[in-house]
Amino acid sequence: MGILEVKGVNKRFGGLKALSDVNLSVRENTVHAIIGPNGAGKSTLLNCLVGKLIPDTGSVMFDGQSVLGRKPHEINQMGISRVFQTPEIFGDLTVMENILIPCFARRDGAFRLHAFENFAHEKDLVEKAEAILVDVNMIDKRNMHSASMSRGDKRRLEMAMCLVQEPKLLLLDEPTAGMARADTNNTIDLLRDIKSKRDITMCIIEHDMHVVFSLADRITVLAQGTPLVEDEPENIKGNPKVQEAYLGEAAH
C-alpha cells in the first residue's frame, strides 16, 4: 500500500472522458512523476488528488483517509501541500512574511492583517521560518519583497511556504514551467536537497523530461486519461511504445 492510493477513478466533462479507470499507487518517501502530452488527464488527476474535483467513480485515499469532498484547508491539515504552475505568493509582503502566512492561516483560520502583524513576532515561529529559509538558501533574502524576485526565487519561496507546514506529501504541478535552464537545474537541486533532509513524498507533474529523469523513483505515463505504463525511470526510457508516443529525443 502506498501513502497515496488512487483506485478506479473515472472523470467525465460532458461528452469528454478525461480520466478512465485510473489506478495509481505512490509509495511513501519516494518521488513519483506523472507525465503525458497535453490533454492526457494530468491536471484533472492532480485536481482529484487535492479534492478540487470529485471523480464520477473511484476513490482517492491519502494515508488511509479519503480526500474526496474535503475543503482545501482540510486537505492541507491532512498533510498535503501543493506547488502550482505559477508561484502563488504575496508580492507585497517580504519573504519572511510569506513563509509565516501558512502558519498563521492554520492557527487563525482566516487572514486578518492586524492579527497577523502580532503573530509574525512570535519567536518560535520566526525561528521555524528562519530554519526553512536556511534549508532553501534564502535566509539572506528574508527581508526582500517577493514581487521583485526572479521566477526561480519565487518558486523557491513557494516551496518554503509549503515546507513550513511540514507536509507528508508535496504535489508539484510543473514546478519548472517557464524557467531558464539554470533556474530549472537549481530547482532540481533544491528538490533533491529537500528529499534528502525530510521524510516527504513528492508527486510531480512535469513536461521537462530532464526534470523527470533527474528526480523520479517511479513514473506513470498517461495516455488520453488512461495509464499507459507505470515503472521505474530506466524501464520507461527503454519502452519503445512510451518513447515513440511521449518522450522522443528527450528520453535519450
N, C-alpha and C positions, 0 to 999 in steps of 0.2 A: 504493500500500500504506500502511495506517495503522500506527501503533505497536501498536495492539490490533486483531486481526482475529478475528472470530467467523464461522465458516462451517458452515452446515447443522446447527446444534445442535438436537437434539431431547431432551426430558427428560419422562419419564412417571413418575407416582407411582401405582402400581396402575392403576386404570382412568382416572385423570385425566392428560390430556396438558397439562403445564404450559408447555412450550415446543415450538413446531412450526416446524421449518425456519428457525431464526433466523440471519440474516446481519447482521453489524454491523462497520463499519469506523470506528475512532476515529483521527482524524488527529493527528499529533504537535503539541504546543503549542497545542491547542485545548481548549475546554470543550464536552463532548458531554453532553447531557441525555437521559435515558430516562424517559418519562412514560407514564401509563396508569392506569386505575382499579384498585382492589383486585382481586386475582385475575388481573391481566393478565400476570403472569410476571416482574415486575421483580426481585423479591428472588431468585427462582430463577436468573435470568440473572446477577445480581450474584454469587451464590454459585458459579456456574460460572466466573466471571471470576477468582475468587481461589482456585480449586481446591478449595473446600469441597464442592462437588458435582461429580460426573463425569457429563457428558451420556451418554445412551444411544448417540447417534451425533453426529458432527460434531467440530470442532476449535476450540480457543481458543489463539491464538498471541499472545504479547507480545514485541515486539522480536525477532521471529524464533524464539522458543522456545515450546514448548508449556507451558502452566501445568497441564495435566491430571495428576492423581495426585501433585502436589507437596505437601509439607507447608507449613504456614503460614510457618515461618521461611525456607523456600526461596523462597516467593513474595515475601517481604519482601526477600530478598537479590537477587532479580531486579530490584528497583526498583519494587515495587508496595506502596503503603500504603493502608489503609482507615480511613475515619471511620465509626463506627457510628451508628445512630439514637439510642441512649442513650450519652452520652460515657463511654468506658472509661478511667478514671483511677484513681490510687491515692489515696483520700481521706485517708489517714493520713500522707501524705507532702506535703512542700512543693511548690510549683510547680517550683522548680529541680530537686528530686529526681525529680519526674515526668518532666521532659524528659531527664534523664540515664539513666533506666531503659532506653529503647530502645537507647542507645549501649552500655550495659553488657551487655544481653542479646545484642546482636550479637557483642560481643567474647568474652563469657564462656560464652554458650550456655545458661545457666540462672541463675535468680535465687538468689543466696546472700547473705544480709544482711551478713555480716562482710566478704565480698569487696567488696560494693557500697560500703560505708562508706569503704573505702580508695580505691576507684576514683573516687568522687564528688569527690575533691580534686585530680584531675589537671587541671593548669592549662589545657592545650589544649582539653580537652572542656568545661570550665567556660566558657571564653571562647566556644566554639562555641554552647553553650546560651544564654549571655547575648545573643549576636547574634540568635538566633532569638527570644528574648523581646522584644528591641527591635523586630523585624520585626512581631510580633503585638501590640505595645503592652501588654506585660505585665511589663516589667522592674521596675516599681515594686511588683509583687506576687510577686517571686521567692521571698520567704521566707514567703508566706502558705500555710496548709494548705488544700489544694484542696477539702476537704469543705465548707468554709464559703462557697465562691464561688457566684455565680449560675449558672444553666444556660448563659447566653451565654458567661461566662468559662470555664466547664468545657469548652464546645465549642472555644473559642479555644485553651485549653491542649491539648486532644486534637490539634488541628491542628498545634500546635507540636511535639508528640511525634512526629507523622508527618514534619514538615519537617526535623527534626534528622537524620533518616535519609537525607535527600537523595533522595527518590523521583523516578522518571521519570513515574510515573502515580499520581495520587491519586484513589481511589474514595470517593465521598461518598454515604452512604445516608441520605437525608432529613436533611441537616445542620441544617435549621431546625425540625425537628419539636418541638412543644411550646414554642416560643419566642413571646414577645410580639413585636409588630411592630417595636419599637425594636431588640431583640436580633437579629431577622431582618435588618433593614437593616444593622446593624453587621456581621453575618456576610457579607452580600453585599459590603460594602465591604472586609472582610478578604480575601475570596477574590479580588476584583479586584486588590487590592494584591499578594497573593502571586503572582498570574498575571503582573503587570507586572514583578516583580522576579526571577522564576525561570523557567528553561526547564522547564516542567512541564505535563503533560497532565492534565486533570481529566475524570472521568466521574461525572455526578451523577444519582442517582435522587431525584426530588422531586415532591411533590404541589402545592406552592405555585407557582402559575404566575407570580407576581410574581418569585420567585427564578429560575425557569427563564428567563423572557424578559429578566431583567436580566443574566444571565451567559452563556447558551449561545451558541455559534457554530453549533451544529447540534443537531437534536433528532430522536430516534427515538421514535415512538409505538407502543406495544404494544397489541394487542387480542387477548385470550384466548390469550396465548402466541405470537402471530404479529405481526411488524412490520406495522403498517398503512401507515406512511409514514415516510421519513427525509428531512429537508430543513432549510433554513435557517429561523430563527425567523419571519421575516416571511411566508414561504410557508406555514408551519404555521398561523399566525394566520388566514391567508386561505383555508385549506382548509375548505370547508363541512362535509365529512364528519368531519374531525377536530374542528372546532368544535362540531358537534352532539353528537358521541359523548363527548368528553373535556373540552373546555375551558369551554364555556358562557360565562357572563358574564365569567369570569376572563380570557378572551382579548381582551377589548375594552379 
